[in-house]
């Protein structure tokens, strides 16, 4: 049952484990969009959108998305308050540039 393994809610800001290696700005921060289903084999896919660069949309097998790394930490975690502050500052900057 996917509800049992879906760790985030649509709209959650999440970060990839690589975020700690490159801790400036929005790098490795994403918005979790939810579950999609592979059309050929029915595999559940986690769908998420980058908050940096071209703001690409990504899909990863849900099992891989939820897996833990060798150090025991999750591949993806909920964003920290520091991460959310970076998002807030980026949005504020973008709004100022438009006016």
N, C-alpha and C positions, 0 to 999 in steps of 0.2 A: 504494500500500500504506500503510495507516494506521500500521502500526508504524514506518515510516520518518519520519512526521511527528508522532507523538505525543512531545512533548518532556518530559512529566512522567509519574511513576508515580502510580497511585491512592494517595491518602493524603498526597501531597506538600503541604506548605504553600507557597502561592504568593502573590505580591502583584501588584496591578495597577499600571501605570505612574503612576497618579494618587497612589499612596501617598506619593511624595516631596513632593507639594504639601500633603498633610494628614498629617503624620507622627506624630500621637499615637494611642496605643491600637491597636485592631485594625482601624481603618478601612482598607478596600481589601485586607484579607487574606482568603484563601480556602483551602479544602481542595479539591484537585483530585480528582474522583471517577472520571473516565475518559471513555470515548467512548460516546455514544448515537448511534443512527441515525434520521434523520428518516423517519417512516413513509411519507410520500408520494413523496419523491424519492431516498431512500437516502443523503442527504448526511450525512457524519460531523459530529457536534456535540460540542464539549468541554463537560463538565458539571462544575460547581464550586459549592461551598456557601460562603456568606459566614460569617465568624467574628464579625461585628458585627451590631448591630441585631436584626432579626427572624430572622437567619441563613437568609435566602432561598436557594433553589436556583436556579441559572442555567444556561442552555445557550446556547452561541454557536457559529456555524459554525467548525469546526476551522481552516479556512483563515484566517479573521479572527482567531481566538484566537492563532494562531502568527505573525501578521504583525508586521513591524517598523514603528515610528513614523517620522515624518519625520526625527527626530534620530538614527535608526539603532538605537535601543534597542528591545527586545522589548516588546510590549504587556503580557505577563505574564512574570515572572521567579521563580525560586525565592526563598523568603523568606530574609532575612538572619538572622544570629544575634540581632540586635536585635529583629527581628520575632518570632522564636521565643520570646525572653524575654518579650515583651509577651503572647503567647499563654499562656505558662506562668503569668505573674502573674495574668492574667484567670481562668484555670482555678482557681488557688489561691484567689482572692477569691470566686469562685462557691461553692467548696466550704466556705469559712469561713462564708458567709452562710447556707448550708443547715443548719449545725450550731448 
